[in-house]
Amino acid sequence: MSFIGKKISEARKQKGFTQEELAELSKVNLRTIQRIENNNNEPRGKTLELLCEVLQIDRSELQDLSKVSENNKIGAFVVNAIFLILLNLAIAVTFSYLVMPVEADVNSKFGAILLSFFIPFTIFYYTQQMKATERIFKFGICWMIYITTLLYAQGFRGALAIGFESWIFSCILIYFGVLFYGKVLFKSDK
């Protein structure tokens, strides 16, 4: 519930009004009040003025709450961006550690193959509502940067040799495949 919707709902209940009574007193449509309190709409202009008048709420106080809400959204975006960057780095470092060293054996590489299935499968499980392309962009950007860097540093032939010899390309293909085609692999009610 938004701060404004929550404040209007609290003030209405404090005054002992039902939504229907508030609609009648303020001359605002009942459905509009329901949408405001359910955070589907944010009142503006005349609607906000009418509701504030009936509920005896200071309009500027509600607008200040709206600004605080907007600042919280920006803060959440920054925290989410930092988390995604750190998560992508952890994924890339983990796979590189398992397959890239010269002394990496078949067991280590097979472990990387298993992780390249289970990590994106877990990501898919918790992000089923997300579109596949958005999921790939958010959780696969590390691999896009990795491949670009490898191509730049080693050239096309060198990158192919390193990628297939170390099994990292196999891991990347499985990783992207599971992120993109997760719905095929995971049937759920979500």
C-alpha positions as CSV (number, residue, x, y, z in Angstrom):
1,M,0.0,0.0,0.0
2,S,1.4,3.4,-0.9
3,F,1.9,6.0,1.9
4,I,-1.0,8.1,0.6
5,G,-3.4,5.2,0.3
6,K,-2.3,3.9,3.7
7,K,-2.8,7.4,5.3
8,I,-6.2,7.8,3.7
9,S,-7.3,4.3,4.8
10,E,-6.1,5.0,8.4
11,A,-7.8,8.4,8.6
12,R,-11.0,6.9,7.2
13,K,-11.0,4.2,9.9
14,Q,-10.1,6.7,12.6
15,K,-13.1,8.8,11.7
16,G,-15.2,5.6,11.7
17,F,-16.2,5.9,8.1
18,T,-16.8,3.0,5.7
19,Q,-15.5,3.4,2.2
20,E,-19.1,3.9,1.1
21,E,-19.6,6.7,3.6
22,L,-16.4,8.4,2.6
23,A,-17.4,8.2,-1.1
24,E,-20.8,9.8,-0.3
25,L,-19.3,12.6,1.9
26,S,-16.4,13.4,-0.4
27,K,-18.4,13.0,-3.6
28,V,-15.7,10.7,-4.9
29,N,-16.6,7.5,-6.7
30,L,-16.5,4.4,-4.3
31,R,-14.4,2.5,-6.8
32,T,-11.8,5.3,-6.9
33,I,-11.5,5.2,-3.1
34,Q,-11.1,1.4,-3.2
35,R,-8.3,1.8,-5.8
36,I,-6.6,4.4,-3.8
37,E,-6.6,2.3,-0.6
38,N,-5.5,-0.8,-2.6
39,N,-2.6,1.2,-4.1
40,N,-3.9,0.9,-7.6
41,N,-4.4,4.7,-8.0
42,E,-2.9,7.8,-6.4
43,P,-5.2,10.7,-5.8
44,R,-4.4,14.0,-7.5
45,G,-5.9,17.4,-7.9
46,K,-9.6,17.7,-7.0
47,T,-9.9,14.1,-5.8
48,L,-7.1,14.6,-3.3
49,E,-8.5,17.9,-2.2
50,L,-12.0,16.4,-1.6
51,L,-10.7,13.4,0.4
52,C,-8.4,15.7,2.5
53,E,-11.3,18.0,3.3
54,V,-13.6,15.2,4.5
55,L,-10.9,13.4,6.5
56,Q,-9.3,16.6,7.8
57,I,-5.8,15.8,6.5
58,D,-3.3,18.3,5.5
59,R,-2.7,18.0,1.8
60,S,0.9,19.0,1.9
61,E,1.6,16.2,4.5
62,L,0.3,13.7,2.0
63,Q,2.4,15.1,-0.8
64,D,5.5,15.0,1.5
65,L,4.7,11.3,2.1
66,S,4.6,10.8,-1.7
67,K,8.1,12.3,-2.0
68,V,9.4,10.0,0.7
69,S,7.9,7.1,-1.1
70,E,9.7,8.1,-4.3
71,N,13.0,8.4,-2.5
72,N,12.5,4.9,-1.0
73,K,12.0,3.5,-4.5
74,I,15.3,5.1,-5.7
75,G,17.1,3.7,-2.7
76,A,15.7,0.2,-3.4
77,F,16.8,0.5,-7.0
78,V,20.4,1.3,-6.0
79,V,20.5,-1.5,-3.4
80,N,19.1,-4.0,-6.0
81,A,21.7,-2.9,-8.6
82,I,24.6,-3.3,-6.2
83,F,23.3,-6.8,-5.2
84,L,22.9,-7.8,-8.9
85,I,26.5,-6.7,-9.7
86,L,27.9,-8.6,-6.7
87,L,25.8,-11.7,-7.6
88,N,27.0,-11.7,-11.2
89,L,30.6,-11.3,-10.1
90,A,30.3,-14.2,-7.6
91,I,28.8,-16.4,-10.4
92,A,31.5,-15.6,-12.9
93,V,34.3,-16.0,-10.3
94,T,32.9,-19.4,-9.1
95,F,32.8,-20.8,-12.6
96,S,36.1,-19.4,-13.6
97,Y,37.7,-20.9,-10.5
98,L,36.3,-24.4,-11.3
99,V,37.2,-24.6,-15.0
100,M,39.9,-22.1,-15.9
101,P,43.1,-23.2,-14.1
102,V,45.3,-25.5,-16.1
103,E,45.3,-28.0,-13.3
104,A,41.4,-28.2,-13.2
105,D,40.5,-31.8,-13.5
106,V,37.4,-33.5,-15.0
107,N,35.7,-33.6,-11.6
108,S,36.0,-29.8,-11.2
109,K,34.7,-29.2,-14.7
110,F,31.8,-31.6,-14.2
111,G,31.0,-29.7,-11.0
112,A,30.9,-26.5,-13.0
113,I,28.5,-28.2,-15.5
114,L,26.2,-29.2,-12.7
115,L,26.3,-25.7,-11.2
116,S,25.6,-24.2,-14.6
117,F,22.3,-26.0,-14.4
118,F,21.3,-25.6,-10.8
119,I,22.3,-22.0,-10.2
120,P,20.1,-20.6,-13.1
121,F,17.4,-23.2,-12.2
122,T,17.3,-21.7,-8.7
123,I,17.3,-18.2,-10.1
124,F,14.4,-19.1,-12.4
125,Y,12.4,-20.6,-9.5
126,Y,12.5,-17.3,-7.6
127,T,12.0,-15.1,-10.7
128,Q,9.2,-16.9,-12.6
129,Q,7.2,-13.7,-13.0
130,M,10.1,-12.1,-14.8
131,K,10.4,-12.3,-18.6
132,A,13.1,-14.6,-19.9
133,T,15.1,-11.7,-21.6
134,E,15.0,-9.6,-18.5
135,R,16.2,-12.6,-16.4
136,I,19.1,-13.2,-18.9
137,F,20.0,-9.5,-18.8
138,K,20.0,-9.3,-15.0
139,F,21.6,-12.6,-14.2
140,G,23.7,-13.3,-17.3
141,I,25.4,-9.9,-17.8
142,C,28.6,-11.4,-16.2
143,W,28.9,-13.9,-19.0
144,M,28.3,-11.3,-21.7
145,I,31.1,-9.2,-20.2
146,Y,33.3,-12.3,-19.8
147,I,32.8,-13.4,-23.5
148,T,33.4,-9.9,-24.8
149,T,36.6,-9.6,-22.7
150,L,37.8,-13.0,-23.8
151,L,37.2,-12.2,-27.5
152,Y,39.0,-8.8,-27.1
153,A,42.0,-10.3,-25.2
154,Q,42.5,-13.5,-27.2
155,G,40.9,-12.9,-30.5
156,F,38.2,-15.1,-32.0
157,R,40.3,-18.3,-32.5
158,G,42.1,-18.0,-29.1
159,A,38.8,-17.4,-27.4
160,L,37.2,-20.5,-29.0
161,A,40.2,-22.6,-28.0
162,I,40.2,-21.4,-24.4
163,G,36.4,-21.6,-24.1
164,F,36.0,-25.2,-25.4
165,E,39.2,-26.5,-23.8
166,S,38.2,-25.3,-20.4
167,W,34.5,-26.2,-20.8
168,I,33.5,-22.6,-19.9
169,F,31.5,-22.3,-23.1
170,S,29.6,-25.4,-22.3
171,C,28.8,-23.9,-18.9
172,I,27.7,-20.6,-20.4
173,L,25.4,-22.3,-22.9
174,I,23.7,-24.4,-20.2
175,Y,23.4,-21.4,-17.9
176,F,21.7,-19.2,-20.6
177,G,19.6,-22.2,-21.8
178,V,18.2,-22.8,-18.3
179,L,17.6,-19.1,-17.6
180,F,15.8,-18.7,-20.9
181,Y,13.9,-22.0,-21.2
182,G,13.2,-22.4,-17.5
183,K,9.4,-22.7,-18.1
184,V,10.0,-25.8,-20.1
185,L,12.1,-27.3,-17.4
186,F,10.0,-26.2,-14.4
187,K,6.3,-26.7,-14.4
188,S,4.7,-24.9,-11.5
189,D,1.5,-23.2,-10.4
190,K,3.3,-19.8,-9.8
